[in-house]
Amino acid sequence: MPKSYTGSVATDQALAGFSGGAVSTIFLHPLDLIKTRFQVNASQAAPRIGGTLRSFQQIYRSEGFRNGLYRGLTPNFAGATVSWGLYFYLYAGIKAQMPVDPSTGRLGPSQHMVASTLGGALTAVVTNPLWVIKTRMCTTKKSTPGAYQNLAQGLVTLVRAEGVQGLYRGIVPALFGVSHGAIQFMAYEQLKYWRQEVKKKRWEKQFLEEVRGMSNVPIQETAAARPSDVTGVSMDPKTFEKLRESRLLEKKHDWETLSTIEYLCMAASSKVTATVATYPYQVLRSRLQMMSNPQSGVVYTGVMDCIRKIRRAEGLLGFYKGVAPNVIRVLPGTCITFLVYETVSAWCRNHARYGLDE
């Protein structure tokens, strides 16, 4: 049984993901609100340079801090924490059922993508109602007639007015958006694996140099028995016991935990890659989830209708509305989420109460 704090590695991962999503959402919600308002703006003109800052100032002056910049925080917080927690739980659980590569003892990039896709699809189905409420609250003022006042009231009103179908508006682009998480996590896991391999090879070199410098500790270059499974270095049982007594083996797992800067760089790189590749789905989802407004002259009847109308009226740039505040938001947001996630995961491993006898 792998080391675990809660008794389940998947639950440990869910706790870490929940914590990461909570912290990033609280700090960066205003940028999410501005991004959503840009996305649903059906005017032909794309936001100009500096539009994010101007929108921030305008919302603060006209609507205030709590009812303006932080409107929709509750459904966003609920959606983010449930999404990250459930996603990491499913992601870890699915990976645990996959066979590892015998030569590396790890899963391959395609397996990470499959696990991410399955976990993301299930998470999207469960959390879509929360994102519908979040979109509608972020795109309306609190004083707007018919606007949702909170998460609970929004869910009740939505079901009464549109039925269960209303809870799943935008689910098609949301499912397409699963590719975003799949690309992001495949890139993140691969970057982390490459970096860990570099550290592992550096440690093995240092390990051999230290061992060879010890008196009366011979190294056998031929394949050995069990000690090589533990250290990755071939040696006889007597040598292995001397090394255990010397405490050198305590350094074995140093390469598994990377530095804060390394985690941040990998998280940012993987997120930017996924965002650039898949951003249009977010615009489609927001347009389909927003409240119907016949007075605006723009009503979307489905995904293809939405794509045609945006392409005809706004051009290709219409599919990238809100990308500036989104990038400003996702870079620190992803860094915060993954940093908290890795920190909590490491804490769970270091304070493991289960699997210690393995």
C-alpha positions in Angstrom: 0.0 0.0 0.0 1.5 3.4 -1.0 2.1 6.0 1.7 -1.1 7.9 2.6 -2.3 10.3 5.2 -6.0 9.5 4.8 -5.7 5.9 3.9 -6.2 6.5 0.2 -3.8 8.2 -2.2 -6.8 9.4 -4.3 -8.3 11.1 -1.2 -5.0 12.7 -0.4 -4.9 14.1 -3.9 -8.5 15.3 -3.6 -7.7 17.2 -0.4 -4.6 18.8 -2.1 -6.7 19.7 -5.2 -9.5 21.2 -3.0 -7.0 23.3 -1.1 -5.3 24.6 -4.2 -8.6 25.5 -5.9 -9.9 27.3 -2.8 -6.8 29.5 -2.4 -6.5 30.5 -6.1 -10.3 31.2 -6.5 -10.4 33.6 -3.5 -7.5 35.6 -4.6 -8.2 35.8 -8.3 -12.0 35.9 -8.6 -12.2 39.6 -9.9 -10.1 38.6 -13.0 -12.4 35.7 -13.6 -15.4 38.0 -13.4 -13.9 40.4 -15.9 -12.9 37.6 -18.2 -16.5 36.2 -18.2 -17.9 39.6 -19.0 -15.6 40.0 -22.0 -16.5 36.5 -23.2 -20.3 37.2 -23.4 -19.9 40.7 -24.9 -21.3 40.2 -28.4 -20.2 43.6 -29.8 -18.0 43.4 -32.9 -15.1 45.3 -31.3 -12.6 43.2 -29.3 -11.4 44.7 -26.0 -8.6 47.1 -26.5 -5.2 47.0 -24.8 -5.7 48.1 -21.2 -9.3 46.9 -21.2 -8.8 44.7 -18.2 -7.6 47.5 -16.0 -10.3 49.9 -17.2 -13.0 47.2 -16.5 -11.6 46.6 -13.1 -11.8 50.3 -12.3 -15.3 50.7 -13.8 -16.8 47.8 -11.9 -15.2 48.9 -8.7 -16.6 52.4 -9.0 -20.1 51.5 -10.2 -20.7 48.3 -8.3 -18.3 48.2 -5.4 -15.9 45.6 -4.1 -18.1 42.9 -2.7 -21.2 43.3 -4.9 -19.1 44.1 -8.0 -15.6 42.6 -8.2 -16.6 39.6 -6.0 -20.1 39.0 -7.3 -20.5 35.3 -8.1 -17.7 34.3 -5.7 -19.8 31.6 -4.0 -20.6 29.5 -7.1 -17.1 30.1 -8.4 -15.6 28.9 -5.1 -17.9 25.9 -5.0 -17.2 25.0 -8.6 -13.5 25.4 -8.3 -13.0 23.5 -5.1 -15.4 20.7 -6.1 -13.8 20.5 -9.6 -10.2 20.4 -8.4 -10.9 18.1 -5.5 -13.0 15.7 -7.6 -10.7 15.9 -10.6 -7.6 15.0 -8.6 -9.5 12.2 -6.8 -10.6 10.7 -10.1 -7.3 11.4 -11.8 -5.3 9.6 -9.1 -7.8 6.8 -8.9 -7.8 6.1 -12.6 -4.0 6.2 -12.8 -3.8 3.7 -9.9 -5.7 1.2 -12.1 -3.3 1.6 -15.1 -0.3 -0.7 -15.7 3.0 1.0 -15.5 5.8 0.7 -18.0 8.1 -2.1 -16.8 11.2 -0.3 -18.0 10.6 3.0 -16.2 8.1 2.0 -13.4 5.9 5.0 -14.5 2.9 5.8 -16.7 3.4 7.2 -20.2 2.1 10.5 -21.5 -0.8 8.9 -23.3 -1.9 7.2 -20.1 -1.8 10.6 -18.3 -3.9 12.0 -21.0 -6.5 9.2 -20.8 -6.7 9.5 -17.0 -7.1 13.3 -17.3 -9.7 13.1 -20.0 -11.9 10.6 -18.1 -11.5 12.5 -14.8 -12.2 15.8 -16.5 -15.4 14.5 -18.3 -16.9 13.2 -15.1 -16.0 16.3 -13.2 -17.5 18.5 -15.9 -20.9 16.7 -15.7 -21.0 17.0 -11.9 -20.0 20.7 -11.7 -21.7 22.2 -14.8 -24.7 23.5 -12.8 -22.3 25.5 -10.5 -20.7 27.1 -13.6 -24.0 28.1 -15.1 -24.9 30.0 -11.9 -21.4 31.5 -11.7 -21.6 32.7 -15.3 -25.0 34.3 -14.8 -24.0 36.0 -11.6 -20.8 37.3 -13.0 -22.5 38.7 -16.1 -25.3 40.6 -14.3 -25.3 43.2 -11.7 -26.9 42.4 -8.3 -29.5 45.1 -9.0 -30.5 43.7 -12.4 -34.1 42.5 -12.5 -34.2 38.7 -12.3 -30.5 38.4 -11.4 -29.5 35.6 -9.1 -28.7 36.8 -5.6 -26.8 33.7 -4.4 -26.0 30.2 -5.3 -28.9 28.5 -3.6 -31.5 30.9 -5.0 -29.9 30.7 -8.4 -30.2 26.9 -8.6 -33.8 26.9 -7.4 -34.8 29.7 -9.9 -32.9 28.0 -12.8 -34.6 24.6 -12.3 -38.0 26.2 -11.9 -37.6 28.4 -15.1 -35.7 26.0 -17.4 -35.9 22.6 -15.8 -33.0 20.2 -15.4 -31.9 21.0 -18.9 -31.0 24.5 -17.7 -28.5 23.1 -15.3 -26.6 21.6 -18.3 -26.4 24.6 -20.6 -23.0 24.7 -22.2 -22.2 21.1 -21.3 -21.1 20.3 -24.9 -18.3 22.9 -25.0 -17.5 22.1 -21.4 -16.9 18.5 -22.4 -14.8 19.7 -25.3 -12.9 21.7 -22.7 -11.8 18.4 -21.1 -9.1 18.5 -23.7 -7.7 21.6 -21.9 -7.1 19.7 -18.7 -5.8 16.6 -20.6 -3.2 18.7 -22.4 -2.3 20.6 -19.3 -1.8 17.6 -17.1 0.0 15.6 -19.8 2.4 18.5 -20.2 2.7 19.0 -16.5 3.4 15.4 -15.7 5.9 15.0 -18.5 7.8 18.2 -17.5 7.8 16.9 -13.9 9.1 13.5 -15.0 11.9 15.0 -17.1 13.0 17.2 -14.2 12.9 14.3 -11.7 14.9 12.1 -14.0 17.6 14.8 -14.2 17.7 15.0 -10.4 17.7 11.2 -10.1 20.7 10.8 -12.4 22.5 13.5 -10.6 21.8 11.8 -7.2 22.9 8.4 -8.5 26.2 9.9 -9.7 26.7 11.6 -6.3 25.7 8.4 -4.5 28.3 6.3 -6.3 31.0 8.9 -5.7 30.2 8.9 -2.0 30.0 5.1 -1.7 33.3 4.6 -3.6 34.9 7.1 -1.2 34.0 5.0 1.8 36.5 2.5 3.1 35.8 -1.2 2.7 32.6 -0.7 0.7 33.1 -2.5 -2.6 30.7 -1.9 -5.5 29.7 -4.7 -7.8 28.9 -3.6 -11.3 27.0 -6.9 -12.1 23.3 -7.2 -11.5 22.6 -7.9 -7.9 19.7 -9.0 -5.8 17.2 -6.9 -3.8 19.4 -4.0 -2.9 19.5 -2.8 -6.5 15.7 -2.5 -6.4 15.9 -0.2 -3.4 18.8 2.0 -4.6 19.0 1.5 -8.3 22.7 0.6 -7.8 24.0 -3.0 -8.0 25.8 -4.2 -4.8 26.0 -7.2 -2.5 23.9 -7.6 0.7 26.8 -6.8 3.0 27.5 -3.5 1.1 23.8 -2.7 1.3 23.7 -3.1 5.1 26.8 -0.9 5.5 25.1 1.8 3.4 22.0 1.5 5.5 24.0 2.1 8.6 25.8 5.1 6.9 22.3 6.7 6.4 23.1 7.4 2.7 19.9 5.7 1.6 17.9 8.4 3.3 18.7 10.6 0.3 17.0 8.2 -2.1 13.7 10.1 -2.5 15.3 13.6 -2.8 14.5 13.8 -6.5 10.8 13.2 -6.1 10.2 16.6 -4.5 11.1 19.6 -6.7 11.6 23.2 -5.7 8.9 25.8 -5.5 10.3 27.6 -8.6 10.4 24.3 -10.6 6.8 23.6 -9.8 5.7 27.1 -10.7 7.6 27.1 -14.0 6.1 23.7 -15.0 2.6 24.7 -13.9 2.7 28.0 -15.9 4.2 26.4 -19.0 1.6 23.6 -19.1 -1.3 26.0 -18.4 -0.3 28.4 -21.2 0.1 25.6 -23.7 -3.4 24.3 -22.8 -5.0 27.8 -22.8 -3.7 28.8 -26.2 -4.9 25.5 -27.7 -8.4 25.4 -26.3 -9.5 28.9 -25.2 -12.5 29.2 -27.7 -14.5 26.6 -25.9 -14.7 28.9 -22.8 -16.2 31.7 -24.9 -18.8 29.2 -26.3 -19.6 27.9 -22.9 -20.1 31.4 -21.4 -22.3 32.5 -24.3 -24.5 29.4 -24.0 -24.7 29.7 -20.2 -25.6 33.4 -19.8 -29.1 34.5 -19.3 -31.2 34.9 -22.4 -31.6 38.5 -23.5 -33.8 38.9 -26.5 -33.5 42.7 -26.4 -29.8 42.3 -27.3 -30.7 40.8 -30.6 -28.4 37.8 -30.1 -29.9 34.4 -29.1 -27.9 31.2 -29.4 -29.9 28.0 -30.0 -26.9 25.6 -29.8 -23.2 25.2 -30.2 -23.0 25.3 -34.0 -25.4 28.3 -34.1 -23.2 30.1 -31.5 -20.0 29.4 -33.6 -21.6 30.7 -36.8 -22.9 33.9 -35.2 -19.6 34.7 -33.5 -17.7 34.0 -36.7 -20.0 36.1 -38.8 -20.4 39.1 -36.4 -17.1 39.2 -34.6 -14.6 37.3 -36.7 -12.0 34.9 -35.4 -10.9 37.3 -32.6 -14.4 36.9 -31.2 -13.4 33.4 -30.0 -10.5 34.9 -28.0 -12.4 37.6 -26.2 -11.3 37.8 -22.6 -8.0 36.0 -23.3 -6.0 38.8 -21.8 -7.6 38.8 -18.3 -7.7 35.0 -18.6 -4.0 34.7 -19.1 -3.4 37.2 -16.3 -5.7 35.1 -14.1 -4.6 31.6 -15.0 -0.9 32.1 -14.7 -0.8 33.1 -11.0 -4.0 31.0 -10.5 -2.4 27.8 -11.8 0.8 28.5 -10.0 -1.0 29.0 -6.7 -3.2 25.9 -7.3 -0.3 23.6 -8.2 2.0 25.0 -5.5 -0.7 24.4 -2.8 -1.5 21.0 -4.4 2.1 19.9 -4.3 2.7 21.3 -0.8 -0.4 19.5 0.6 0.5 16.3 -1.3 4.0 16.4 0.2 2.6 17.0 3.6 0.3 14.0 3.3 3.3 11.8 2.2 5.5 13.1 5.0 2.8 12.6 7.6 1.5 9.3 6.2 -0.3 7.1 8.7 -0.9 4.2 6.3 1.4 2.2 4.1 4.5 2.7 6.3 5.1 -1.0 6.7 5.5 -1.5 3.0 
